[in-house]
């Protein structure tokens, strides 16, 4: 301890002993010591939990408006529900990996019956996985895992002309490793 801190602690102990009596003062100091130890353990645990939580990466974005998309168009998931790690960009509708690892992505489209609901999950511009839905009013989706390096991007595009209902269509991702 620094000398000023030691002097302050000594003065506090002296005041407690003088004002409460020796027996009662010792008991009070023992209780305060236990409370300080418990507080120290709690703060130590909280700092460890904080370290674990700081690496969480997860997002869910929805399409806020119903609209049609021509083949090859990026689906406009522009309203965030959650964006831990700030990997999803509502300006370009893409997820950019803040750190490398294995990620899981899931997307779901609510479709009009006049359109097939074909879409692609893109990784850095290449088709990584496809989703094919028939011409019926439906909700269809897919979930895949993929490795990403820091800075790699993932997004969803239409593979055919589609009409997707907003607020019922979503795109989510989270880091698992």
C-alpha positions as CSV (number, residue, x, y, z in Angstrom):
1,X,0.0,0.0,0.0
2,X,1.1,3.5,-0.6
3,X,1.9,5.5,2.6
4,X,-1.0,7.9,2.3
5,X,-3.5,4.9,1.9
6,X,-1.9,3.1,4.8
7,X,-2.1,6.3,7.0
8,X,-5.8,6.7,6.0
9,X,-6.6,3.1,6.8
10,X,-4.8,3.3,10.2
11,X,-6.7,6.5,11.1
12,X,-10.0,4.8,10.2
13,X,-9.2,1.8,12.3
14,X,-8.1,4.0,15.3
15,X,-11.4,6.0,15.0
16,X,-13.5,2.9,14.9
17,X,-11.8,1.3,17.9
18,X,-12.0,4.6,19.9
19,X,-15.6,5.4,19.1
20,X,-17.0,1.8,19.5
21,X,-14.8,0.3,22.2
22,X,-12.2,-2.4,21.7
23,X,-14.5,-5.5,21.5
24,X,-17.2,-3.9,19.4
25,X,-14.6,-2.2,17.2
26,X,-12.8,-5.5,16.5
27,X,-16.1,-7.1,15.5
28,X,-17.0,-4.2,13.2
29,X,-13.5,-4.4,11.6
30,X,-13.9,-8.1,11.0
31,X,-17.3,-7.6,9.3
32,X,-15.9,-4.8,7.2
33,X,-12.9,-6.9,6.2
34,X,-15.2,-9.8,5.1
35,X,-17.3,-7.3,3.1
36,X,-14.2,-5.9,1.4
37,X,-13.1,-9.5,0.6
38,X,-16.5,-10.4,-0.9
39,X,-16.5,-7.1,-2.9
40,X,-13.0,-7.9,-4.2
41,X,-14.1,-11.4,-5.3
42,X,-17.2,-10.0,-7.0
43,X,-15.3,-7.4,-8.9
44,X,-12.7,-10.0,-10.0
45,X,-15.5,-12.3,-11.3
46,X,-17.3,-9.4,-13.0
47,X,-14.1,-8.5,-14.8
48,X,-13.7,-12.1,-16.1
49,X,-17.3,-12.2,-17.3
50,X,-16.8,-8.9,-19.0
51,X,-13.8,-10.3,-20.9
52,X,-15.9,-13.2,-22.1
53,X,-18.8,-11.0,-23.2
54,X,-16.6,-8.6,-25.1
55,X,-16.0,-11.2,-27.8
56,X,-19.7,-11.8,-28.5
57,X,-20.6,-11.2,-32.1
58,X,-24.2,-11.5,-33.2
59,X,-26.7,-9.7,-35.3
60,X,-30.3,-9.9,-36.6
61,X,-31.5,-7.5,-39.3
62,X,-34.9,-7.4,-40.9
63,X,-36.2,-5.9,-44.1
64,X,-38.3,-2.9,-43.0
65,X,-40.3,-2.7,-46.2
66,X,-42.1,-5.1,-48.5
67,X,-40.8,-4.9,-52.0
68,X,-39.7,-6.7,-55.1
69,X,-36.0,-7.5,-56.0
70,X,-34.7,-8.2,-59.4
71,X,-32.3,-11.2,-59.9
72,X,-28.9,-10.4,-58.4
73,X,-30.2,-7.6,-56.1
74,X,-29.0,-7.5,-52.5
75,X,-31.9,-8.0,-50.1
76,X,-32.2,-4.8,-48.0
77,X,-32.1,-6.0,-44.4
78,X,-32.0,-2.4,-43.1
79,X,-33.4,-2.5,-39.6
80,X,-31.3,-4.0,-36.8
81,X,-32.8,-5.9,-33.9
82,X,-29.3,-6.6,-32.4
83,X,-25.7,-5.9,-33.6
84,X,-23.2,-7.1,-31.0
85,X,-19.7,-6.5,-32.2
86,X,-21.0,-4.0,-34.9
87,X,-20.4,-6.4,-37.8
88,X,-23.6,-5.7,-39.7
89,X,-23.9,-2.6,-41.9
90,X,-27.4,-1.3,-42.7
91,X,-26.0,0.9,-45.4
92,X,-24.8,-1.9,-47.7
93,X,-26.8,-4.8,-46.0
94,X,-23.6,-6.8,-45.4
95,X,-22.0,-8.4,-42.4
96,X,-18.2,-7.9,-42.2
97,X,-16.4,-10.2,-39.8
98,X,-14.8,-8.1,-37.0
99,X,-12.5,-11.1,-36.2
100,X,-11.9,-14.5,-37.8
101,X,-13.7,-17.6,-36.7
102,X,-16.6,-19.9,-37.5
103,X,-19.9,-18.2,-37.9
104,X,-23.5,-19.4,-38.4
105,X,-25.8,-17.5,-40.7
106,X,-29.5,-17.9,-41.0
107,X,-31.9,-16.1,-43.4
108,X,-35.6,-16.3,-43.9
109,X,-37.8,-14.7,-46.6
110,X,-41.5,-14.2,-46.4
111,X,-42.7,-14.4,-50.1
112,X,-45.6,-13.5,-52.3
113,X,-47.2,-16.4,-54.1
114,X,-46.5,-14.9,-57.6
115,X,-42.7,-15.4,-57.2
116,X,-40.2,-18.1,-56.5
117,X,-38.1,-17.3,-53.5
118,X,-34.6,-18.2,-54.8
119,X,-31.8,-16.5,-53.0
120,X,-28.1,-16.8,-52.4
121,X,-25.9,-16.4,-49.3
122,X,-22.8,-14.6,-50.6
123,X,-19.4,-14.8,-49.2
124,X,-17.1,-12.1,-50.6
125,X,-19.1,-12.0,-53.8
126,X,-19.3,-15.8,-54.4
127,X,-22.4,-18.0,-53.9
128,X,-21.9,-19.9,-50.6
129,X,-25.3,-21.4,-50.2
130,X,-28.7,-21.2,-52.0
131,X,-32.3,-21.2,-50.9
132,X,-35.1,-22.3,-53.3
133,X,-38.7,-21.8,-52.5
134,X,-41.8,-22.6,-54.6
135,X,-44.5,-20.2,-55.7
136,X,-46.7,-20.2,-52.7
137,X,-47.2,-17.7,-49.8
138,X,-44.6,-19.0,-47.5
139,X,-41.8,-18.4,-45.1
140,X,-38.6,-20.3,-46.1
141,X,-35.1,-20.1,-44.9
142,X,-31.7,-21.8,-44.4
143,X,-29.0,-21.9,-41.9
144,X,-25.3,-22.6,-42.6
145,X,-22.0,-22.4,-40.8
146,X,-18.9,-21.0,-42.5
147,X,-15.4,-20.0,-41.6
148,X,-14.5,-16.3,-42.0
149,X,-11.3,-14.3,-41.8
150,X,-11.3,-10.8,-40.4
151,X,-12.8,-8.4,-42.9
152,X,-14.6,-11.0,-45.1
153,X,-18.2,-10.2,-46.0
154,X,-21.5,-12.1,-46.1
155,X,-24.9,-10.9,-47.5
156,X,-28.0,-12.2,-49.2
157,X,-29.1,-11.7,-52.8
158,X,-32.0,-12.7,-54.9
159,X,-31.3,-15.4,-57.4
160,X,-34.6,-14.7,-59.3
161,X,-37.1,-11.9,-59.2
162,X,-38.8,-12.1,-55.8
163,X,-41.2,-10.1,-53.7
164,X,-40.3,-10.2,-50.0
165,X,-42.5,-9.1,-47.2
166,X,-40.8,-6.6,-44.9
167,X,-40.6,-7.3,-41.1
168,X,-41.1,-11.0,-41.8
169,X,-37.9,-11.4,-43.7
170,X,-34.7,-11.6,-41.6
171,X,-31.0,-12.2,-41.8
172,X,-29.0,-13.3,-38.7
173,X,-25.5,-14.3,-37.8
174,X,-23.3,-15.2,-34.8
175,X,-19.8,-16.3,-34.1
176,X,-19.5,-19.8,-32.5
177,X,-15.7,-20.2,-32.5
